[in-house]
């Protein structure tokens, strides 16, 4: 058997194994409900899953939690069976009967990590009343959580610092005060890109912007790459994201215009780059500080239709 044949053999049977594991995991809630493992002399559901499918206790617990959350949502169950329960895990707790179709479409096209970030950001946009977000969706905000578990933090601080904290806290109770601090920190993080640009301008040390380069090569000239990445400190430019940028995204799509324009090249992490190619970033060709997520892609204009054509090819290439 050659190397190529061995690889194809492993790929084929690995896929069969993954598909079987997904189907097995989706059946676990029913196994527990019927106490099937007891009828076949297994000591527990964990022993049943370990001996029959090699699943760990953590994997069983996770599968049971996810499948129970989505058992009344057939479209999400189908995604879990086809792509694994981990694919729908990020939205298992927020999807409802009314929104299952919406989330099933997203789960079908996003990785687990991308879906997790998208869901978290979208919910945050809906729940932040004083932010200039522009998402338009039928998804309902999460209901206030009841019986929130609380913990205690204890630390030794200098007396002067303690007095300063008390003065700043004022009439607020401690929980309200900490919430205000966390909110302020989140807003500060969301303005990273804008703040970085303003600091460069204030010190009169803004680097000279390279001119756009038009050619057929996807290679981005070093001068342009350096200029673009240094504007965000090599971090993702999406508001609030602090991840390291892994790619430079052409907001106008390189395949459509064959140009590397520093004004249209944006550093993004894997998740937000994927969202961009799914058409889920509002104001994509505006400065990143104006960006937000949208529930559905918009392909109304000729330019957006061209982007969709290019993005479809990108999706096919990656799959």
C-alpha positions in Angstrom: 0.0 0.0 0.0 1.5 3.4 -1.1 1.5 6.5 1.1 -1.3 7.9 -1.0 -3.4 4.8 -0.6 -2.7 4.6 3.1 -3.8 8.2 3.5 -7.0 7.6 1.6 -7.7 4.5 3.6 -7.3 6.4 6.9 -9.4 9.3 5.6 -12.2 7.1 4.5 -12.4 5.1 7.7 -11.8 8.1 9.9 -14.9 9.8 8.4 -16.9 6.6 9.0 -15.8 6.6 12.6 -16.7 10.3 13.1 -20.1 9.8 11.6 -20.8 6.8 13.8 -19.6 8.7 17.0 -22.0 11.5 16.2 -25.0 9.2 15.8 -24.0 7.3 19.0 -23.8 10.6 21.0 -27.2 11.7 19.7 -28.8 8.5 21.0 -27.4 8.8 24.5 -30.4 10.8 26.0 -32.8 8.1 24.9 -30.4 5.4 26.3 -30.5 7.1 29.7 -34.3 7.6 29.5 -34.9 3.9 28.8 -32.1 2.8 31.2 -30.9 0.7 28.4 -27.4 0.4 29.9 -28.8 -1.3 33.0 -30.7 -3.8 30.9 -27.4 -4.8 29.3 -25.5 -5.1 32.6 -23.5 -1.8 32.3 -22.8 -0.1 35.7 -23.5 3.4 34.3 -24.1 5.4 31.1 -20.4 6.2 31.3 -19.3 2.6 31.2 -21.8 2.0 28.4 -20.4 4.8 26.3 -16.8 4.0 27.1 -17.0 0.3 26.2 -19.2 0.7 23.1 -17.8 3.9 21.6 -14.6 4.9 23.6 -16.2 8.1 24.9 -14.8 9.8 28.0 -17.0 10.9 30.9 -16.6 14.5 30.0 -17.6 13.8 26.4 -20.7 11.9 27.6 -21.7 14.7 30.0 -21.3 17.3 27.3 -23.3 15.2 24.7 -26.1 14.6 27.2 -26.3 18.3 28.1 -26.4 19.5 24.4 -28.8 16.9 23.2 -31.2 17.5 26.1 -31.2 21.3 25.3 -32.0 20.7 21.6 -34.2 17.6 21.8 -37.2 19.7 20.8 -35.4 21.4 18.0 -35.1 18.9 15.1 -33.1 21.2 12.8 -30.4 21.5 15.5 -30.5 17.8 16.2 -29.9 17.2 12.5 -26.8 19.5 12.6 -25.5 17.7 15.7 -25.9 14.3 14.0 -24.2 15.5 10.8 -21.4 17.6 12.3 -21.2 16.6 15.9 -22.8 17.9 19.1 -19.9 20.2 19.7 -20.9 22.2 16.6 -24.2 23.3 18.2 -22.9 23.5 21.8 -22.3 27.3 21.7 -26.0 28.0 20.9 -27.7 25.1 22.7 -28.6 27.3 25.6 -29.9 30.3 23.6 -31.7 28.8 20.7 -35.5 28.6 20.9 -38.2 26.9 18.8 -38.7 30.3 17.1 -35.0 30.8 16.3 -33.8 27.2 15.7 -33.9 27.6 11.9 -31.8 30.8 12.2 -29.2 29.1 14.4 -29.2 25.9 12.4 -28.2 27.8 9.3 -25.4 29.5 11.2 -24.2 26.2 12.7 -24.1 24.6 9.3 -21.7 27.2 7.9 -19.6 28.1 10.9 -17.0 26.3 13.0 -17.7 25.8 16.7 -15.4 28.7 17.6 -16.8 31.1 15.0 -20.3 30.2 16.1 -19.5 30.8 19.7 -18.0 34.3 19.0 -20.8 35.2 16.7 -23.6 34.2 19.2 -21.9 35.9 22.1 -21.4 39.2 20.1 -24.9 39.2 18.6 -26.5 38.7 22.0 -24.3 41.4 23.5 -25.3 43.8 20.7 -29.0 43.1 21.4 -28.6 43.5 25.2 -26.5 46.7 25.1 -29.1 49.5 24.9 -26.7 52.4 24.9 -24.4 51.2 22.1 -24.7 52.2 18.4 -25.4 48.7 17.2 -27.3 48.1 14.0 -28.3 44.4 14.1 -31.9 43.6 13.0 -33.1 40.2 13.9 -36.1 38.4 15.4 -34.0 36.8 18.1 -35.3 37.6 21.5 -32.9 38.9 24.2 -32.0 36.4 26.9 -34.2 36.5 30.0 -32.7 37.8 33.2 -31.0 34.9 35.0 -32.5 33.9 38.4 -30.7 32.5 41.4 -27.3 33.6 40.1 -24.5 31.8 41.9 -22.2 34.2 43.7 -18.7 33.9 45.0 -16.4 35.9 47.2 -13.1 37.6 46.2 -10.6 38.5 48.9 -7.4 40.5 48.3 -4.8 42.5 50.2 -4.5 46.1 48.9 -2.6 49.2 50.2 -4.8 51.3 52.5 -4.5 54.3 50.1 -5.8 52.2 47.2 -8.7 51.0 49.3 -9.7 54.6 50.2 -9.4 55.6 46.6 -11.7 52.8 45.5 -14.3 53.7 48.2 -14.3 57.3 46.9 -14.8 56.2 43.3 -17.6 53.8 44.4 -19.6 56.5 46.0 -23.2 55.6 46.6 -23.2 52.4 44.4 -23.3 49.0 46.1 -20.3 46.8 45.4 -22.0 44.6 42.8 -23.2 47.6 40.9 -19.8 49.3 41.1 -18.0 46.2 39.7 -20.5 46.0 36.9 -19.7 49.6 36.0 -16.0 48.8 36.0 -16.4 45.8 33.8 -18.6 47.7 31.4 -16.1 50.5 31.2 -13.3 48.0 30.5 -15.3 46.3 27.7 -15.9 49.7 26.1 -12.3 50.5 26.3 -11.4 47.2 24.6 -14.0 47.9 21.8 -12.2 51.2 21.0 -8.7 49.7 20.6 -8.5 50.3 16.9 -9.7 53.9 17.1 -7.5 54.7 20.0 -4.4 53.3 18.3 -5.0 55.5 15.3 -5.6 58.6 17.3 -2.4 58.1 19.4 -0.4 57.9 16.2 -1.9 61.1 14.9 -1.3 63.0 18.2 2.4 62.2 18.3 2.8 63.2 14.6 4.4 59.8 13.9 1.8 58.3 11.6 3.7 56.2 9.0 3.4 57.1 5.4 0.5 55.2 3.9 1.6 53.0 0.9 -0.1 53.4 -2.4 -2.5 50.7 -3.6 -0.9 48.0 -5.7 -2.8 46.5 -8.6 -1.7 43.1 -9.9 -2.9 39.5 -10.3 -0.8 38.1 -7.4 -2.5 37.5 -4.0 0.8 38.3 -2.3 0.4 41.5 -0.3 3.5 43.7 -0.5 5.4 43.8 2.8 5.1 47.6 3.0 1.3 47.4 2.8 1.2 44.5 5.2 3.3 46.2 7.8 1.3 49.5 7.6 -2.0 47.7 8.0 -1.1 45.4 10.8 0.7 48.0 12.9 -2.4 50.2 12.9 -4.1 47.6 15.2 -1.0 46.3 17.0 -1.3 43.0 15.0 -4.7 42.4 16.7 -8.1 41.7 15.1 -9.8 45.0 14.2 -13.3 43.9 14.9 -14.6 46.1 17.8 -14.1 44.4 21.2 -12.0 41.5 19.8 -8.5 41.2 21.4 -7.4 38.1 19.5 -4.2 38.1 17.3 -4.9 38.8 13.7 -4.3 35.8 11.5 -5.2 37.2 8.1 -5.6 40.5 6.2 -9.1 40.7 4.8 -9.9 42.5 1.5 -13.2 44.2 2.3 -13.7 44.8 -1.5 -12.6 41.2 -2.3 -9.3 40.8 -4.1 -10.7 38.4 -6.7 -13.1 41.1 -7.9 -10.7 44.1 -8.1 -7.2 42.6 -8.1 -5.9 45.4 -5.9 -4.2 45.5 -2.5 -5.5 48.8 -1.1 -4.2 49.6 2.5 -7.6 51.4 3.2 -9.5 48.2 2.3 -7.2 45.6 4.0 -8.3 44.8 7.6 -6.5 42.5 10.1 -8.9 39.9 11.4 -8.8 36.8 13.5 -10.1 33.5 12.0 -13.6 33.8 13.4 -14.3 37.4 12.2 -12.7 36.7 8.9 -15.1 33.8 8.5 -18.0 36.0 9.4 -16.9 38.6 6.8 -17.0 35.9 4.1 -20.5 34.9 5.2 -21.6 38.5 4.7 -22.4 39.0 8.4 -20.5 42.2 9.0 -22.4 45.5 8.7 -20.5 48.5 7.3 -17.7 46.2 6.1 -16.1 48.8 3.8 -16.3 51.5 6.5 -13.6 51.9 9.3 -13.7 48.9 11.6 -14.8 51.0 14.6 -18.2 51.3 12.9 -18.6 47.6 12.4 -21.2 45.3 14.0 -22.8 41.9 13.2 -26.0 41.4 11.4 -28.3 38.4 11.5 -28.5 37.8 7.8 -26.2 38.6 4.8 -27.3 41.4 2.6 -27.0 40.8 -1.2 -29.2 43.6 -2.5 -26.7 45.7 -4.3 -24.6 44.7 -7.3 -21.4 45.0 -5.3 -22.7 42.8 -2.5 -23.7 40.2 -5.2 -20.2 40.2 -6.5 -18.9 39.6 -2.9 -21.3 36.7 -2.5 -20.0 35.1 -5.7 -16.4 35.4 -4.5 -17.3 34.3 -0.9 -19.1 31.2 -2.3 -15.9 30.2 -4.0 -13.9 30.8 -0.8 -16.3 28.5 1.1 -16.1 25.7 -1.6 -12.3 26.0 -1.6 -12.2 25.6 2.2 -14.5 22.6 2.2 
